[in-house]
Amino acid sequence: MLTLRQIEVIRAIMVTGSIAGAARLLNVAAPGISRLMKYSEDSLGVRLFDRRAGRYVPTAQARNIFDLLDTVHRKIEELQGAVDNLGRGRSQEFCFASVPSIAHVMMPRAIAALRRRYPDLGLDVNILKIEEAIDFLLLGRGEVVAISSKFEHPLIKFEPLASGRLLCIVPDNSPLAARKKITPQQMSEHPLIGINPKDPYGAIMAAMFENIGLEYRMNVKARFGTTVCSLVAAGLGIAIIDEFTVAHGAVPGLKAIEIDAPSIYHTYAAYRNDLSLSTYAEEFIEMLRDEMMQVSSLRRPRRAPRGVSRRR
């Protein structure tokens, strides 16, 4: 049985007609080529080349195997090309999604990191409401959803990404913009633009006031954080928003103020627990987590040790 290296060397001699030429083609020393060729002939029990006028010419009995050797070599090159393409993401597509609060700032930065790692990888990016995540995963529309809450489902795993805080946002020309902290009592004195209390962040916001028996006026409700930010920037009130939506100064005209009340929330990467994640999905989760942890002032969630499978 010939090894791949023997096939490579025999073909190089056949193509170049000499030991020296084969050595140059393969970028190795000529004595090594000579020894391997002799070993190949001895192990096969067949003389592969005759030496004529300083050239190596295939023998009559070996000539019929050279076409097969050339075919094998081409297939090896095709395999190597396919492996190289896989490493760059060429001819591959990664489909994933995010809820808007993570998609606005954090996800594009993670996508940029993924693009640097796999410059030829096709990307299918989707923005979903939380309630759309189950269908997205179970119907095979994508591998991963970055999500702002978790729930019980037998086929979906929620891997922690990062924990964050809710912040109070005010117009940067508001008298409140000079504050470093603000209490729920102080916020209740101003028109409040809010997210529906049934949403994960909205529930935390509502609890800030309810826990101290405080009523608040929510004159405007909006579903998505980016809309809330735009309304505040337009001077229509103040709001409570997650820190990832306003990270890196994403919305001009706003000042973010720390809230003097419990406001911690958690984010997750959701994916099916009965299917293996692609390399692209695994690396994207890590990149997204790293981007979010650079923004969050809270402790990094525990992860499985390197080399331990995500599956259980």
Phi and psi in degrees as a GROMACS rama.xvg file:
@    title "Ramachandran Plot"
@    xaxis  label "Phi"
@    yaxis  label "Psi"
@TYPE xy
-80.0888  141.001  LEU-2
-83.919  166.024  THR-3
-60.5254  -36.7551  LEU-4
-65.7374  -40.6267  ARG-5
-63.7245  -41.9973  GLN-6
-60.0616  -42.7099  ILE-7
-63.053  -43.1798  GLU-8
-69.9082  -45.5603  VAL-9
-60.9709  -42.4434  ILE-10
-65.0889  -38.7545  ARG-11
-63.1096  -40.3349  ALA-12
-66.5511  -40.8839  ILE-13
-62.7361  -41.317  MET-14
-71.9266  -41.4984  VAL-15
-92.6192  -23.3692  THR-16
79.3615  9.87384  GLY-17
-157.34  159.952  SER-18
-67.0578  -44.3866  ILE-19
-62.5824  -41.9778  ALA-20
-64.4299  -41.0063  GLY-21
-63.5976  -39.5639  ALA-22
-62.7904  -41.9702  ALA-23
-65.7871  -39.784  ARG-24
-63.3803  -39.4669  LEU-25
-93.7225  -3.81986  LEU-26
59.5588  47.3648  ASN-27
-134.853  175.548  VAL-28
-77.6296  142.691  ALA-29
-61.6323  -41.2488  ALA-30
-58.0259  -35.6794  PRO-31
-65.4836  -38.4022  GLY-32
-63.903  -43.9072  ILE-33
-62.4661  -44.8223  SER-34
-64.8142  -42.9568  ARG-35
-67.0964  -35.2977  LEU-36
-66.5351  -41.8741  MET-37
-64.8768  -40.6268  LYS-38
-63.4429  -38.1118  TYR-39
-65.5012  -43.4099  SER-40
-63.8449  -41.3395  GLU-41
-65.3123  -42.91  ASP-42
-70.5792  -31.7226  SER-43
-82.8331  -22.9356  LEU-44
72.4692  24.8733  GLY-45
-137.019  133.948  VAL-46
-80.1235  122.858  ARG-47
-88.9015  -32.3725  LEU-48
-132.254  145.03  PHE-49
-104.544  145.63  ASP-50
-98.5555  120.341  ARG-51
-134.184  117.851  ARG-52
52.681  41.5033  ALA-53
80.198  2.20191  GLY-54
-109.926  150.108  ARG-55
-97.3205  116.883  TYR-56
-115.679  132.073  VAL-57
-56.8305  136.626  PRO-58
-72.2162  161.692  THR-59
-61.9037  -41.5825  ALA-60
-73.0015  -20.5244  GLN-61
-98.1192  -11.2323  ALA-62
-60.8455  -35.1819  ARG-63
-72.2303  -13.9281  ASN-64
-91.6034  -12.332  ILE-65
-69.7132  -34.069  PHE-66
-61.8874  -39.0043  ASP-67
-66.574  -40.4898  LEU-68
-60.9776  -40.5364  LEU-69
-65.8853  -38.6656  ASP-70
-63.9948  -44.0793  THR-71
-61.227  -42.3268  VAL-72
-62.7929  -41.8911  HIS-73
-63.6095  -39.3043  ARG-74
-65.1656  -37.311  LYS-75
-63.765  -41.9768  ILE-76
-63.8812  -39.0753  GLU-77
-64.0602  -40.1636  GLU-78
-63.223  -43.6005  LEU-79
-64.0455  -38.0963  GLN-80
-63.4901  -40.4945  GLY-81
-64.4205  -39.6634  ALA-82
-64.3529  -42.5685  VAL-83
-61.5961  -41.1548  ASP-84
-63.0807  -39.2488  ASN-85
-62.9214  -40.051  LEU-86
-65.7877  -26.8619  GLY-87
-97.9752  -6.00176  ARG-88
82.7854  7.91913  GLY-89
-67.313  137.8  ARG-90
65.6465  17.4488  SER-91
-119.9  155.017  GLN-92
-136.315  134.77  GLU-93
-112.022  118.29  PHE-94
-106.671  129.186  CYS-95
-154.634  174.494  PHE-96
-150.35  169.261  ALA-97
-152.633  151.792  SER-98
-72.9985  157.273  VAL-99
-58.3363  -36.0824  PRO-100
-62.4817  -30.9484  SER-101
-91.4518  -29.3426  ILE-102
-70.6861  -26.922  ALA-103
-65.6546  -46.3357  HIS-104
-121.996  -46.9955  VAL-105
-69.2168  -44.7291  MET-106
-65.8921  -42.8669  MET-107
-59.1233  -34.8442  PRO-108
-69.042  -38.637  ARG-109
-68.2728  -37.3534  ALA-110
-63.2071  -39.4362  ILE-111
-62.1983  -39.8537  ALA-112
-65.7905  -40.5064  ALA-113
-65.4199  -38.6185  LEU-114
-64.3419  -37.1737  ARG-115
-65.1874  -35.2854  ARG-116
-76.3835  -39.7086  ARG-117
-127.573  81.5239  TYR-118
-64.0951  -21.801  PRO-119
-105.512  7.28927  ASP-120
-73.8957  129.719  LEU-121
-75.2503  140.549  GLY-122
-124.861  134.016  LEU-123
-121.225  102.041  ASP-124
-102.128  128.964  VAL-125
-125.742  144.14  ASN-126
-110.858  124.1  ILE-127
-126.704  153.764  LEU-128
-77.7048  158.002  LYS-129
-55.7604  -42.3222  ILE-130
-69.8648  -11.7473  GLU-131
-90.6222  -8.18172  GLU-132
-65.5743  -39.0098  ALA-133
-60.4615  -51.1876  ILE-134
-61.6959  -39.6159  ASP-135
-57.246  -43.2748  PHE-136
-79.2938  -47.8843  LEU-137
-71.2195  -27.8625  LEU-138
-88.3745  4.41775  LEU-139
72.5371  24.7461  GLY-140
-76.9065  -20.774  ARG-141
-167.804  171.63  GLY-142
-92.9843  -36.739  GLU-143
-137.31  143.901  VAL-144
-127.655  125.279  VAL-145
-82.3575  122.801  ALA-146
-136.479  155.791  ILE-147
-103.321  10.6162  SER-148
-162.077  167.205  SER-149
-127.852  162.158  LYS-150
-149.144  168.83  PHE-151
-84.0105  127.418  GLU-152
-154.349  132.11  HIS-153
-65.0603  -21.3577  PRO-154
-109.918  1.52285  LEU-155
-121.101  130.103  ILE-156
-103.738  140.917  LYS-157
-114.382  108.554  PHE-158
-97.3067  127.015  GLU-159
-58.607  137.178  PRO-160
-101.569  -70.7333  LEU-161
-156.917  154.339  ALA-162
-101.761  148.247  SER-163
-141.479  -174.529  GLY-164
-124.504  155.386  ARG-165
-85.5661  146.483  LEU-166
-125.806  156.456  LEU-167
-93.2085  128.057  CYS-168
-111.696  138.074  ILE-169
-135.12  158.499  VAL-170
-59.5086  141.547  PRO-171
-68.7424  -9.66328  ASP-172
-101.675  9.02641  ASN-173
-78.7167  148.196  SER-174
-56.6023  -27.0122  PRO-175
-68.9731  -19.3892  LEU-176
-64.052  -17.3729  ALA-177
-79.8201  -13.251  ALA-178
-75.7095  147.925  ARG-179
-94.7193  -28.8865  LYS-180
-137.833  157.649  LYS-181
-144.706  143.669  ILE-182
-98.4318  161.529  THR-183
-57.2318  -37.6685  PRO-184
-58.1334  -46.167  GLN-185
-67.6068  -36.3473  GLN-186
-66.9645  -34.2455  MET-187
-66.9191  -13.4913  SER-188
-83.9467  -0.901684  GLU-189
-126.109  152.999  HIS-190
-56.5234  129.776  PRO-191
-111.106  125.399  LEU-192
-96.4718  124.779  ILE-193
-134.866  166.955  GLY-194
-94.3058  147.428  ILE-195
-51.067  129.138  ASN-196
-58.1167  -14.912  PRO-197
-80.4706  -17.0397  LYS-198
-78.7402  157.404  ASP-199
-54.8458  -49.8002  PRO-200
-70.2407  -35.946  TYR-201
-62.2872  -35.9228  GLY-202
-66.705  -39.6346  ALA-203
-65.8047  -41.5114  ILE-204
-60.1763  -47.3304  MET-205
-62.5164  -37.6223  ALA-206
-65.0976  -30.6812  ALA-207
-55.737  -40.9863  MET-208
-84.5396  -42.2455  PHE-209
-65.4026  -34.3879  GLU-210
-65.0651  -22.2794  ASN-211
-113.459  16.5055  ILE-212
63.4638  37.0615  GLY-213
-109.474  130.746  LEU-214
-84.6501  149.891  GLU-215
-140.763  154.33  TYR-216
-102.455  119.24  ARG-217
-111.43  89.991  MET-218
-70.0182  -30.6072  ASN-219
-133.306  132.096  VAL-220
-114.269  140.427  LYS-221
-139.051  148.642  ALA-222
-78.3158  -37.6974  ARG-223
-114.878  145.021  PHE-224
-61.5153  -35.9396  GLY-225
-64.08  -35.7531  THR-226
-66.8596  -42.843  THR-227
-57.7795  -45.4112  VAL-228
-60.1827  -43.2275  CYS-229
-64.6422  -37.7181  SER-230
-66.2075  -40.1495  LEU-231
-66.799  -43.3553  VAL-232
-61.4626  -27.6653  ALA-233
-80.5248  -0.484097  ALA-234
84.2335  21.2162  GLY-235
-88.9366  -2.14057  LEU-236
153.276  -169.338  GLY-237
-110.26  170.714  ILE-238
-152.959  164.596  ALA-239
-112.441  126.201  ILE-240
-142.001  157.529  ILE-241
-74.5364  149.169  ASP-242
-69.4718  -21.4657  GLU-243
-72.8964  -30.5389  PHE-244
-66.3202  -33.1296  THR-245
-106.366  13.3739  VAL-246
-64.1376  152.686  ALA-247
57.6635  28.697  HIS-248
61.4038  37.2734  GLY-249
-63.8233  -30.735  ALA-250
-114.391  108.053  VAL-251
-68.0623  155.194  PRO-252
87.899  6.99376  GLY-253
-120.435  153.055  LEU-254
-122.981  128.414  LYS-255
-96.3021  130.928  ALA-256
-122.406  136.017  ILE-257
-66.337  139.049  GLU-258
-95.7108  130.955  ILE-259
-86.3944  66.2545  ASP-260
-169.873  158.63  ALA-261
-60.0252  129.782  PRO-262
-149.735  23.4211  SER-263
-76.7591  140.143  ILE-264
-138.092  168.242  TYR-265
-129.387  146.179  HIS-266
-120.536  158.442  THR-267
-143.731  156.923  TYR-268
-102.212  118.048  ALA-269
-101.522  135.513  ALA-270
-155.677  164.488  TYR-271
-70.953  135.746  ARG-272
-89.2217  -1.3512  ASN-273
-104.255  4.05305  ASP-274
-128.762  148.408  LEU-275
-79.952  138.382  SER-276
-76.9858  146.684  LEU-277
-70.0616  162.066  SER-278
-58.0422  -38.4665  THR-279
-62.7634  -42.0766  TYR-280
-65.8027  -43.3265  ALA-281
-62.6658  -43.7079  GLU-282
-69.991  -34.8864  GLU-283
-63.4133  -41.0154  PHE-284
-59.7481  -44.5404  ILE-285
-63.46  -42.8397  GLU-286
-65.9411  -41.3939  MET-287
-64.733  -42.5537  LEU-288
-60.344  -44.7151  ARG-289
-61.0084  -42.9558  ASP-290
-63.0416  -41.7711  GLU-291
-70.7987  -34.5395  MET-292
-71.6857  -24.9408  MET-293
-67.1998  -26.7176  GLN-294
-88.4939  -41.9093  VAL-295
-71.5025  139.073  SER-296
-93.5516  2.61216  SER-297
-93.8587  168.748  LEU-298
-67.4052  140.976  ARG-299
-67.0405  133.037  ARG-300
-67.4743  153.039  PRO-301
-69.8458  143.388  ARG-302
-123.496  161.506  ARG-303
-64.373  141.697  ALA-304
-56.4017  149.528  PRO-305
-56.6744  132.98  ARG-306
94.3416  -8.24597  GLY-307
-93.5424  131.982  VAL-308
-65.3787  149.989  SER-309
-73.2597  -20.8009  ARG-310
-82.5795  150.921  ARG-311
